[in-house]
């Protein structure tokens, strides 16, 4: 499931014009697997590589290397080392990677490795769990109360209408309009079992919406318990601008790219 912000595209490409951007993170970063703390560092590097989401690279001295076994090294300009991760009977064949001899823009990654985020059980920045990828310090998420008239139609049927939306502005992404449930035709929506996670908002739940005799799957979402930085959107509903007709102050909005 790819919700807004889940595969996050709002990376400052200007910083990646040379292919990589590396900075020291001020946060304590931890990751777990199989009930074990695998890495714990107060000097992790936050690394942006072209076409990759941001990632944490740990000094090898801050990694429990007794759980890792070196697999192989690919051949190329920057040889890549890969590790297998084993905790008791749980195994990840391709859990971590590093550059064998990083040079140039990658030189700071010497004696560091990174874990494939989705392969690990949990990640923490300080004592808060983080989902999908590290929170990008160059990305802003602002939520603002508004009196704009917002109307949502699916196939010509009005499924939501409000004059009290909360507008969510996220760097590099379309504006999202969060609507109180009282202003949504909940009787027309069908709860979904889908779940997604966002590093900037938390865990989202979904509903499908009517289109004639069928349903558009997972067209609306809500954060029942957003992270503390986004309290204004708690239990409000937002429709995919990409898949509905969304009117703001009577003006039909261009559909965002899906």
Buried (B, 14 or more C-beta within 10 A) or exposed (E): EEBBBBEBEBBBEEEBEEEBBBEEBEBBBBBBBBEBEBBBBBBBBBBBBEEEBBBBBBBBEBBBBEBBEEBEEEEEEBBEBBBBBBBEEEEBEEBBBBBEEBEEEBEBBBEBBBBBBEBBEEBBBEEEBBBBBBBBEBBEBEBEEBEEBBBBBBEEBEBBBBEBBBBBEBBBBBBBBBBBEEBBBBEBBEEBEBEBBBBBBBBBBBBBBBBEEEBBEBBBBBBEEBBEEBEBBBEBBBBBBEBBBBBBEEEEBEBBEE
